[in-house]
């Protein structure tokens, strides 16, 4: 049973753990929400003090210092390098502090399972930061699928291709050169979560790695085949080393540092979902249909409320999880499911074999060998 945090003040006092790329974005959402306040920023880097000052909050160099301070938070958001998510989460859980941890929930499946179990054992609320579930383009697509207007869905085609600049991998971002800093765990994991949110669990993957152009350990991309539990099949092209409009950030305008490719510029969708009664492209939000190939395709434009800001909606949801006991939009189990698919993709890239996924277990297709 999850313990609710009683309201000792009118606002939920939230600490941001990590001041890299995503931490300040979360901080701005905390500051703009009337129900939350930013009580502290934790970051050991030299820029941490200046960043905290710019956010009008208190700086601490470590989580342990924060937890023993007068600024002990009601809740925390973890926005640190991937390999630190589990130890920092466990430290917060041991202190009884509800947390929102950025994806991925873990870099190893067994560590993710241990984190989920610890949160349940201690009765601490755990929300995982797959904020794109709140994106208005995805909400519109989810509505179409839930209403069944595409009929039986047969296939999906997805793309995430974008060129990351050199500075992304330097300085405080140097960790992204390593094994846990590649495009699979940083970017594909978002896409996997959304595809499973829309179409159900992925049960088989097969992946071919793209060429490495930077000389880092981290992978740069893959061509991926997917099979979903309900029978839907799909393809996905992934790369962080090519200029392209076909990615979530460019298509939705969600990330203010990446220019928005507007609908009228003709890039089309980064997702194409094909059903027996119609097909849907996202984010240009068009439904296409006819009764046969000899008929002109009819199009229908979906309504999308572009005023909604996913990070802001997620912070409000975090408040509701902690203070009101709402079920997390993305639970630890759901987040770990996406991470397991990503691990299967990486294993397939390395072995050349297709990988079957059963719950949190992965095994080579037509093989009795399974691994967690």
N, C-alpha and C positions, 0 to 999 in steps of 0.2 A: 504494500500500500504506500502510495506517495504522500509525503507529509506536505501540507500546504504551509507556505510562509505567511505568518500573520502580518497584518498591516500595522507596523509600529509608526508609520508616517504616511502621509498622503501619497507618496511616490515609492516606487520600487527602486532601490539604490543598486545600480549595476556597475560592475567593474569590467573594463576591457582588458583582456590579457593578450598582449601582442600589439605592437605599433607599426607593423609593416604595411603592405598595400591595403588589406581589407579591414584592419582594425579601425582606422579613422572613419571608414564608411559606416561601420556599425555604430561608432561613437556619435556620428551626426544624427543617426536615426534615434538613438537614445536621447540625445539632447532635444530633438524636435518633438518628442512624444510627451504629452502632458501628464502621463502616468508614470514616467520613469525619470531618473536623474543619473548622471554620470559621476559616480563617487570617486573613481580612481582609474588610472592607466598603469598597467604593469609592463615594463619592457627593460631588459638589461642593457640595451644598446645605447650608445652615447647620445643619440637624438631623442631618447625617451623623455627627458626633462622638458626640452623645448616643445615637443609634441603635446605633452600633457598641459603645458602652459597655454598653448594655442587653443586647446579644448576646454580651458578654464577648469581643470581638475587637478588632482594630486597625483604625483608620480611615485611609483615604487619600483625598485630594481628587481624584485623577485616576488613570487606569489606568497612565499612564507612570510616575508616582511609585511605584505598587505594583510594577511590573515591574523597577524598578531598586533595590528595597528588599530587606532580608533576609527579607521575607515573600512572596517570589515563589511563587505557588501552583503546585500540580500540575495544577489544572483550574479552570475558572471558569464561573459562571452569569451570563448577561447578562439583566438585568431593568430595562432603561432605556426611555425613550420610543421609539416605533417607528422614528422616522427615524434614530436612533443605532445601531440593531442592526448594520448592515453595517460602518460604520467601526470600531466597537469590536471586532467579530468579526475583522476583517482584522488589527487590531493584535495580538490574541491569537494568531491563526494565524501571523503573522510571527514571534512569539516562541516558537512551537512548543507552545502551551498548548491542550490539548483544551477544548472548550467546549460548554455547553448554552445555546442562545440562545432566549429566549422568542419565542413567535409574535408577529407575523409574522416570518418569516426576513428579509424585506426589505419596503420599500414600493414598489419598482419591480422589474419582472421581470428586467431586464438586470443590476441590482445583485445580485439573488439568484443568478443564474447565475454571476456573477463570484465570489461568495462560495463557492459550491459548488466551483467550479474551483480556487480558492485552497486550500481545505482538502484537496482531492485531491492537488494539486501538492506541498504541503508535508507530506502524510502525517499530518494532524492530525484527530483524531476530532471529528465534528460531530454533535450531537444537537439536535433542535429540540423546544421545550417544549410539545408537544401532550399534556399530562399526562392528559387525559381518556381517552386510550386505556387507561389503567390503572384507570379507574373501574369498580367492581364491577357497576354496572347495565349499563354498556356491554359488559363482559366476558360477562355473562349473555346479552345480546342477540346478541353475536357468536357465542356457542356455539350458540344456536338456529339462526341463519342458516347456520353452517358445517355443522350436522347435517342441514339441509335439511327440517326439519319444517314449514316454511311452504309447501313446494313452490316453484314458480316465482314469484318476487316480481314483482308487477305495478306497485305504486305505493308512495309514501311521502308522509306529511304531517308537516311539522315546524313548530315554533313556538319562537321565543325572544323573549319580550316581558316587559319589566321596566322599572320607573321608576328612573332614576339620580337621586340627589339633587343639588341645586345645588352642594354643596361638592365633588363629584366633578370639577367643571370649573374649580375655583378653586385658587389657590396653586400647589403643585407639579404640580397636575393641569391647569393652564391650557392645556397643549399639546393636550389632548383637544378643545379648541374648533376646532382646525385641521383641514385636509384629511386628514391621516393619523391623526387621533384619533377618527374616527367609529365607529359601531357595526359597520360592515362589517369593518374590519381588526382591531378589538378583540374583537368577540363572534362575528360570523357566521363568521369564519375557523375558530373551534373547531368549529362545527356542520358546516361543509363538510368539515373533516378527518375528523370522525366519520362523516358520511354516506358519504364515499368509502371509509373504513376498513370500513364495513359492506356497502356496495352497489357499490363499484367507481367508476371515474372518471366525473366529470360532463363531458359533452361539449357541452351547450347550456344557456344561461340566458337568461331574459327577465325584466326587473325594472321595477317601477313604484315610484318613491320616495314615501314618506309625507310628510305636511306637516311642515315645520320649525317648531318651537314655541319654540326658544331664541334664534334669531337668530345662531347660529354658522355657520361654514363647514362644519363636520362634519355629515354626514348623520345622521338619527335612525332611519331604518328603510326597509323596502321590502316589497312583495309580490313573490315570486319564483317563476317556473316553472323546473323543472329536467328535463333528460333525461340519463340515465346511459348509459354505453357499452354495457351489457348490455341496454338497452331499458326499464329501469325509468323511470317518470316520477314527478315529485313537485311539491309546492308547499311554500313556506316563507313564514311571516309573521314579520317582524323589526321590533322597535321597542324603543328604550331610553327612551321617554317616556310609558309607560302602566303603571299597576299591574296585575300579573297573576301567577298562580301557574304559568303555562305557560312555564317556562324551565329550563334545565339546573340552575342553582344552587338554585332553590327546590325543584325536584323531587328532587334527589339529596342535598341537605344538604351538598354538598361545600365550599361557602364559608361559614366560620363567621360572617361578617358579614351573611349573608343568611338570614333564618329559613327553616327547612326546612318545606315543606308535606308533611305525612305522607300516606301512602297512603290512610288511612281518611278523610281530609278531602274526598275526592271530586273532586280536580282532574283526574285522569286523566293521560294521557301527553302529553309534549311531542313525542314521536315516535310515529307509528302506521305500522307497516310491514305491507303487505297482500299476501299471497300466495295462490295457488290452493288450498292445503291448509289455510291458517289465517292469522290476523293477529296481530300482536304490538304491544302498547303498552308504551312505556318512559317513565318509570321505574316505573310500577306493576307492571311485569313480569308481565303476563298474556298468555297465548296463547289466542286465540278460534278456534273451529272448528265447522263443521257440514257436512252434505252438500248443503244447499240451504236456501233462505229459509223453507221451511215447517217446518224443524226448529229446536228450541230450541238456541241457541248453547251449546256446552260451553266451560268455562274451565279453564285450567291455570295455577297460580301457579309462577313460576320461583324457583329458589333463588338468593338474592343474599347474598354475604358482605359485609355492610355494615361489617365491622371494618377492611377494607382502606382505606388512605388513599392516594389517587393521588399526591400530591406526595412522600410517603415512598417509595412504590414507584418513582417516577421517579428519585429521588436514588440509590436502590440500583442501579437499572438504569444510571445514569450511571457509577457506580463500576465496574460490570461491563463497560461499554463501554471505559472507560479502562484498567482494570487487567487485564481478562480477554479483551479483544478481541471482545466480543459485538457483533452487528450492532445499530445503533440502532433502537429501536422506531419512531421517526419520523425518517427520513433527510432530508437537505437537499432532495433531489428530491421526496419526498412532501410536505414542508412547502411547497415552492415551488408544487407543483400546487394546493394549497388556496389559496395566495395568488393564483395566476392566475385561479382561479374567482372569487375576490372582486373582482379587478380587472375581470373580465368583467361582474360584477354592477354595479359602479360605472359602467362604460362604457354598459351597457344603460340604467341609470337616467338617464344624461345624454342619451343619443341617442334613446331610445324604441325602439331596434331590438334584436332578439334577437342574441345573440353565440354563435358556435360556437368551441369550444376544441379545438385539436389539439396535444397535447403542451404546450409552453409558449407557443404562439401563439394569438392571439385574432383572429377576424375577424367582421364583421357577416354575418349569415345572408344567403344569396343575393347575396353581394358578393365580389369578388376581392380586396378590400382586407384585408390582414392586418397586425397590429402586434404587436410584442414590448414 
